[in-house]
């Protein structure tokens, strides 16, 4: 069983696995590809007590209260890392993710869409979710402003997916298993779509300029 998949983490570690992944995914930009969106959704399904593929029953209120707290704490830690060590982190030109060009691109997006908006939207986009918090620290986004958008975005992100999974599990009961994989696939596609669109626009702009 892959413990880094949403179902694997929940079945193996329960609430501890959920909270650890949320903190690491938003706080440590060196870890890429953790299942944040699908993890929250499947945690909601697990809290409903349905789904043969989920071997544990977790408390709805424990995950609904704990998930945003760990997401907030992870993001604050990421902001702190960026503020204190970010320039060094993005100083390696041969790094796949943390190179000077990637930092310039992230800073440009932050300036283009606004710092608060990027903190909020970044919650829902893989890779961006890992990078946006340390980048906010690097560009010295004010602590109070970051904290507001951090808390607001964490609540919308975590509670939205958790309660969606819970209500689906309650509604579908025994038949929920056949819907989990298609729904998770849709979640992943929708999460990646904004990033893919921005990359496409960036490529098209460069092509026209060349």
ZALUMZA-783926 format. One line per 5 residues: number of its first residue (from 1); their letters; for each residue x, y, z of C-alpha. Coordinates in pm, 1 decimal, always signed. Layout:
REM residues N
NUM) A) X,Y,Z ~ ...
***
This chain:
REM residues 210
1) XXXXX) +0.0,+0.0,+0.0 ~ +130.4,+343.2,-93.6 ~ +127.5,+539.0,+232.2 ~ +168.1,+864.1,+37.2 ~ -160.7,+812.1,-146.7
6) XXXXX) -473.8,+954.3,+13.5 ~ -629.5,+616.9,+97.5 ~ -296.4,+466.0,+200.3 ~ -217.6,+748.4,+442.1 ~ -563.6,+737.9,+600.6
11) XXXXX) -573.7,+356.9,+631.3 ~ -218.7,+340.8,+771.2 ~ -210.2,+642.2,+1004.1 ~ -563.1,+781.8,+1038.0 ~ -580.3,+1139.5,+1162.4
16) XXXXX) -204.2,+1151.4,+1224.2 ~ -136.9,+1080.6,+857.0 ~ -387.9,+1342.3,+742.3 ~ -249.2,+1616.0,+965.9 ~ +115.2,+1532.3,+889.1
21) XXXXX) +60.7,+1547.5,+512.9 ~ -126.7,+1878.2,+537.5 ~ +154.7,+2033.9,+740.0 ~ +434.6,+1897.3,+520.0 ~ +260.5,+1981.6,+192.5
26) XXXXX) +209.1,+2346.7,+282.2 ~ +517.3,+2396.3,+501.4 ~ +806.9,+2214.6,+337.2 ~ +856.1,+2319.7,-25.6 ~ +1106.0,+2038.1,-85.6
31) XXXXX) +824.3,+1777.6,-77.4 ~ +627.5,+1775.3,-404.2 ~ +326.0,+1566.8,-504.8 ~ +144.5,+1494.7,-179.4 ~ -232.7,+1435.1,-220.1
36) XXXXX) -378.6,+1739.8,-42.9 ~ -711.5,+1783.2,-224.6 ~ -796.1,+1414.8,-259.2 ~ -673.7,+1349.1,+96.2 ~ -925.0,+1595.6,+239.6
41) XXXXX) -1209.2,+1461.7,+27.3 ~ -1140.9,+1098.1,+118.4 ~ -1100.9,+1198.4,+484.4 ~ -1457.7,+1328.1,+466.2 ~ -1571.6,+998.8,+314.9
46) XXXXX) -1390.6,+808.3,+591.5 ~ -1559.7,+1025.4,+854.1 ~ -1897.9,+920.3,+714.4 ~ -1809.6,+558.8,+793.6 ~ -1865.7,+434.7,+436.7
51) XXXXX) -1638.2,+290.5,+170.8 ~ -1501.5,-63.2,+179.4 ~ -1158.6,+61.0,+67.0 ~ -1126.4,+271.1,+383.5 ~ -1043.8,+54.7,+683.6
56) XXXXX) -1065.8,+320.3,+952.6 ~ -1344.1,+536.9,+1090.3 ~ -1227.7,+883.8,+1184.3 ~ -1409.2,+1153.0,+1377.8 ~ -1570.0,+1412.8,+1152.4
61) XXXXX) -1525.8,+1689.8,+1407.7 ~ -1165.0,+1593.4,+1480.6 ~ -1068.9,+1616.2,+1112.1 ~ -1285.0,+1926.3,+1052.4 ~ -1112.1,+2110.1,+1338.2
66) XXXXX) -761.9,+1966.0,+1303.1 ~ -719.3,+1986.7,+924.3 ~ -739.0,+2366.8,+894.8 ~ -518.4,+2411.0,+1200.7 ~ -240.0,+2197.3,+1052.9
71) XXXXX) -280.7,+2358.1,+710.5 ~ -249.9,+2701.0,+870.9 ~ +50.2,+2596.6,+1080.9 ~ +222.6,+2444.8,+777.4 ~ +173.5,+2758.4,+570.0
76) XXXXX) +302.7,+2981.2,+849.0 ~ +608.6,+2760.5,+874.9 ~ +655.4,+2783.4,+497.4 ~ +630.9,+3162.7,+516.0 ~ +889.9,+3163.9,+793.9
81) XXXXX) +1126.8,+2944.0,+591.5 ~ +1090.4,+3171.1,+291.4 ~ +1146.9,+3483.2,+497.8 ~ +1459.9,+3347.1,+660.7 ~ +1613.7,+3102.4,+412.7
86) XXXXX) +1426.3,+3150.7,+84.1 ~ +1695.7,+3325.4,-115.6 ~ +1936.1,+3037.7,-45.7 ~ +1668.6,+2779.4,-132.2 ~ +1619.0,+2923.8,-480.1
91) XXXXX) +1985.2,+2988.5,-551.6 ~ +2061.5,+2660.3,-732.6 ~ +2027.2,+2703.9,-1111.6 ~ +2028.0,+2326.0,-1174.4 ~ +1741.8,+2251.8,-935.4
96) XXXXX) +1421.8,+2125.5,-1102.0 ~ +1181.2,+2317.5,-878.6 ~ +1385.5,+2564.4,-672.9 ~ +1591.7,+2759.9,-921.1 ~ +1617.6,+3139.4,-971.6
101) XXXXX) +1391.6,+3127.7,-1279.0 ~ +1117.6,+2949.3,-1085.1 ~ +1142.9,+3213.4,-813.1 ~ +1115.6,+3496.5,-1067.3 ~ +810.8,+3330.7,-1221.6
106) XXXXX) +644.5,+3285.6,-881.7 ~ +715.6,+3647.5,-786.6 ~ +569.5,+3764.8,-1118.2 ~ +249.6,+3569.1,-1057.5 ~ +226.5,+3710.9,-705.6
111) XXXXX) +259.0,+4065.6,-840.7 ~ +24.1,+4001.3,-1132.8 ~ -267.8,+3853.6,-938.3 ~ -208.6,+4011.3,-598.9 ~ -53.9,+3853.3,-293.6
116) XXXXX) -378.5,+3770.3,-113.5 ~ -540.1,+3619.1,-422.0 ~ -237.1,+3400.8,-489.4 ~ -233.7,+3272.4,-130.0 ~ -601.2,+3179.3,-167.5
121) XXXXX) -581.4,+3027.5,-516.3 ~ -255.2,+2853.5,-434.3 ~ -438.0,+2632.1,-186.0 ~ -620.4,+2463.6,-470.7 ~ -331.0,+2417.3,-715.7
126) XXXXX) -67.1,+2144.5,-670.9 ~ +297.1,+2262.8,-685.9 ~ +177.3,+2623.7,-637.7 ~ +48.7,+2511.9,-297.6 ~ +404.0,+2405.7,-207.9
131) XXXXX) +572.8,+2720.7,-332.2 ~ +338.8,+3011.8,-264.8 ~ +398.3,+3029.2,+111.2 ~ +780.0,+3044.7,+105.8 ~ +764.1,+3285.8,-187.3
136) XXXXX) +535.2,+3509.7,+20.1 ~ +804.4,+3502.8,+287.2 ~ +1080.7,+3579.4,+39.2 ~ +902.2,+3889.0,-95.1 ~ +838.5,+3996.9,+265.9
141) XXXXX) +458.3,+3982.7,+251.5 ~ +345.3,+4148.0,+579.5 ~ +283.8,+3895.2,+856.7 ~ -68.5,+4011.5,+941.6 ~ -179.4,+4017.5,+579.2
146) XXXXX) -35.4,+3671.5,+519.7 ~ -197.6,+3535.4,+836.0 ~ -541.3,+3661.3,+727.1 ~ -522.1,+3502.6,+382.3 ~ -362.3,+3190.6,+525.8
151) XXXXX) -647.0,+3133.8,+773.0 ~ -921.7,+3224.9,+524.3 ~ -787.0,+3004.9,+245.2 ~ -715.2,+2712.1,+479.0 ~ -1071.4,+2712.6,+612.1
156) XXXXX) -1229.5,+2726.3,+265.4 ~ -993.9,+2462.5,+123.6 ~ -1007.3,+2205.7,+402.8 ~ -1371.3,+2237.9,+502.8 ~ -1490.8,+2245.6,+142.4
161) XXXXX) -1330.2,+1912.4,+55.2 ~ -1394.9,+1744.2,+390.7 ~ -1767.3,+1821.1,+400.8 ~ -1809.3,+1737.1,+32.0 ~ -1660.3,+1393.5,+98.0
166) XXXXX) -1868.2,+1346.3,+411.3 ~ -2200.6,+1431.6,+248.1 ~ -2123.4,+1215.0,-54.5 ~ -2038.5,+924.9,+175.2 ~ -2361.6,+975.3,+367.9
171) XXXXX) -2566.4,+995.4,+49.8 ~ -2410.5,+702.5,-136.1 ~ -2353.2,+472.9,+160.2 ~ -2241.6,+129.9,+34.4 ~ -2202.2,+238.1,-327.5
176) XXXXX) -1955.3,+519.6,-258.1 ~ -1647.8,+310.6,-353.3 ~ -1727.0,+313.1,-724.0 ~ -1743.6,+693.9,-720.8 ~ -1426.3,+768.2,-522.6
181) XXXXX) -1168.0,+717.4,-799.1 ~ -1360.1,+911.8,-1067.8 ~ -1424.6,+1199.5,-827.1 ~ -1061.1,+1208.0,-714.8 ~ -955.6,+1210.2,-1081.2
186) XXXXX) -1183.8,+1506.9,-1147.0 ~ -1044.1,+1685.4,-839.2 ~ -687.5,+1635.2,-964.3 ~ -774.1,+1756.7,-1315.5 ~ -953.6,+2065.9,-1186.7
191) XXXXX) -667.1,+2139.4,-947.9 ~ -401.6,+2117.2,-1217.5 ~ -605.7,+2300.5,-1485.9 ~ -533.1,+2659.1,-1363.9 ~ -158.8,+2589.6,-1350.9
196) XXXXX) -165.2,+2429.8,-1696.7 ~ -357.8,+2727.8,-1836.0 ~ -111.1,+2978.7,-1694.9 ~ +182.9,+2779.0,-1831.6 ~ +13.6,+2768.0,-2171.8
201) XXXXX) -45.8,+3144.6,-2169.2 ~ +314.6,+3202.9,-2067.1 ~ +437.4,+2979.6,-2350.6 ~ +208.2,+3150.4,-2602.8 ~ +327.9,+3494.1,-2496.6
206) XXXXX) +693.0,+3395.2,-2529.4 ~ +623.0,+3239.6,-2869.2 ~ +464.8,+3560.1,-2998.2 ~ +755.1,+3764.8,-2866.9 ~ +1019.7,+3543.9,-3023.1
***
